[in-house]
């Protein structure tokens, strides 16, 4: 993704949620071994995967 294709989101989250995100980032870091993993990359991955699941669920609901 090119730098021009990105936007900055400023959000407020609880300390507990931030701690969970830090733990998830650390988990990604350990699993990928590709160098530095950034919170934005982890959030992007989580959102993309959630979006795929949502679309699959929508398709399943349309069948019924």
C-alpha positions in Angstrom: 0.0 0.0 0.0 1.4 3.4 -0.9 1.8 6.1 1.7 -0.8 8.2 -0.2 -3.4 5.5 0.3 -3.3 5.9 4.1 -5.2 8.0 6.5 -4.6 8.7 10.2 -7.2 7.7 12.7 -7.1 9.3 16.1 -9.2 7.3 18.6 -9.5 7.1 22.3 -9.5 3.6 23.8 -9.4 2.3 27.4 -6.1 1.4 29.0 -7.3 -2.2 29.1 -7.9 -2.2 25.3 -4.5 -0.6 24.7 -2.8 -3.3 26.8 -4.6 -6.0 24.8 -3.5 -4.4 21.5 0.1 -4.3 22.8 -0.2 -8.0 23.6 -1.6 -8.8 20.2 1.2 -6.8 18.5 3.8 -8.7 20.6 2.1 -12.0 19.5 2.3 -10.9 15.8 5.9 -10.0 16.3 6.8 -13.4 17.7 4.9 -15.3 15.1 6.1 -13.4 12.0 9.8 -12.8 12.6 9.9 -10.3 9.8 11.2 -7.4 11.7 9.3 -4.6 13.4 5.5 -5.0 13.5 3.5 -1.8 14.0 0.1 -1.3 15.7 -1.3 0.1 12.5 -0.4 -3.0 10.6 -1.9 -5.3 13.2 -5.1 -3.2 13.3 -5.3 -3.3 9.5 -4.9 -7.1 9.6 -7.6 -7.5 12.3 -10.0 -5.2 10.4 -9.4 -7.0 7.1 -10.0 -10.4 8.6 -13.1 -9.2 10.5 -14.4 -7.7 7.3 -14.0 -11.1 5.5 -15.9 -12.9 8.3 -18.6 -10.3 8.2 -19.1 -10.7 4.4 -19.2 -14.5 4.8 -21.9 -14.1 7.4 -23.9 -11.7 5.3 -23.8 -14.2 2.4 -24.9 -17.0 4.7 -27.8 -14.9 5.9 -29.0 -14.2 2.4 -29.2 -17.9 1.7 -31.8 -18.3 4.4 
